[in-house]
Amino acid sequence: MMGFLQKIRDSFKSVVEFVKDTRKELNNVSWPNRRELVSTTMVVIVAVFFFGFFLWVVDIIVSYTMDLVFRRLLR
């Protein structure tokens, strides 16, 4: 029974230590200001749309090419 209680105490101490260390590390983080946040968010949104459009065009080209290949194979 004592071993079980000791394991619970050790687990609780580990959790408390983890929370303390996490809070200490979060204080060391360099958080962006509003201007930096908006700027980087816009870059991400533009990049997502650009790559989405790019992949859409590649998909159309590949689909058209595969259509041509299968039509010639099925003649």
LUMSE-618140 format. One record per residue: x, y negated, z of N, C-alpha, C, O in turn; residue in three letters. Coordinates in steps of 0.05 Angstrom, whole numbers, plus 5000, padded with zeros to 4 digits. Each point is the difference from the previous one (the first is absolute). Layout:
// LUMSE-618140
XYZXYZXYZXYZALA ...
This chain:
// LUMSE-618140
501650245000498449765000501749755000499449804986MET 502850205029501749765002501449954973500449774992MET 500350454994501349964974498149874980500849834984GLY 496650245018498049884982499749705006499849844982PHE 500150095044499749725007502549844992499849774992LEU 502550365011502549864992500049954970500949794991GLN 498150404993499849964971498249774993500549844982LYS 497250145033498249784995501349735007499749814984ILE 501750185038501449755008502149924979500249774992ARG 501350434999502149954980498849904974501049824987ASP 496850305005498649924976499049715002500349844982SER 498550105041499049735005502349804999499849784988PHE 502550295025502349825000501049964971500849784993LYS 499250434991500949984972498249814985500949844984SER 496550185020498149834986500449715008500149824983VAL 500250135042500549735010502649884989500149774991VAL 502050405008502549914989499849944970501149804991GLU 497450374995499649954972498549744995500849844982PHE 497150105033498649754997501749765006499949804986VAL 501850225035501849785006502049954978500449774991LYS 500850454998501949974978498749894975501249844986ASP 496350245009498649914976499449705003500449854980THR 498750065043499549715004502649844997500049784989ARG 502250335021502649864998500849974971500949794991LYS 498850424993500750004972498249814984500949864982GLU 496550135025498149824986500849715005499449834984LEU 501850115039500949725005502449934983500549774995ASN 501050434996502349954983499349974970501749924985ASN 495950155008499149994972499849714991499149835014VAL 501950124961499849744988497449994984499950104977SER 498049795035497450004986499949774980501149785005TRP 497750274971499849794980498049785008498150055014PRO 502549714976498049795005497850024978500150174982ASN 497949665020497650034982500849964971499050154983ARG 502849665011500849954973501550254988499450074977ARG 502450045038501450244991498050244995500350154981GLU 497849875037498150224999498349974975499650204985LEU 499349565009498449964977501750044974499050124981VAL 503449795020501850024976500550304994499750084977SER 501150075042500650284995497550164993500150194985THR 497649735027497550134993499349964971499150184986THR 501349575004499449944972501950164982499150104979MET 503449935029501850164983499150294999500150124978VAL 499049995043499050275001497550034982499850194985VAL 498349625017497650024984500649984971498950154984ILE 502849665008500849974972501450254990499450094978VAL 502450035038501450244992498150234996500350164982ALA 497749875036498050214998498449974974499750204985VAL 499449565009498549964975501850054975499150124981PHE 503449795020501850044978500550294994499750104978PHE 501050055043500550294996497550154994500150204985PHE 497649725025497550124993499449964970499250194987GLY 501249575003499649944972502050164983499250114980PHE 503349895029502050154985499350304998500250114978PHE 499050015044499350285000497550054983499850224988LEU 498449595012497650034984500750014970499050164985TRP 502849665007500949994972501550264993499650114978VAL 502249985039501450254996498050234997500450184983VAL 497649835034498050214999498549994973499550224989ASP 499849555001498649984974501850104978499150154983ILE 503549775018501950094979500350305001500050134979ILE 500449995044500450295003497550144991500150214987VAL 497549695021497550134992499750004970499250204988SER 501449575000499749994970502050194987499350134981TYR 503149885029502150174988499150305003500350154982THR 498849925042499250285005497650074982499750224991MET 498549595005497750044982500950064972499050184987ASP 503049665004501150054973501350284998499650144980LEU 501949935040501450265000498050234999500350194985VAL 497749805032498050215001498350024975499250224992PHE 500249554996498550014975501650144978498850154984ARG 503849795015501650134979500450305006500250164981ARG 499949915044500450285007497450174995500250234994LEU 497549645007497550144997499050014971497950114995LEU 503549774986499350014972500450274989499450054977ARG 
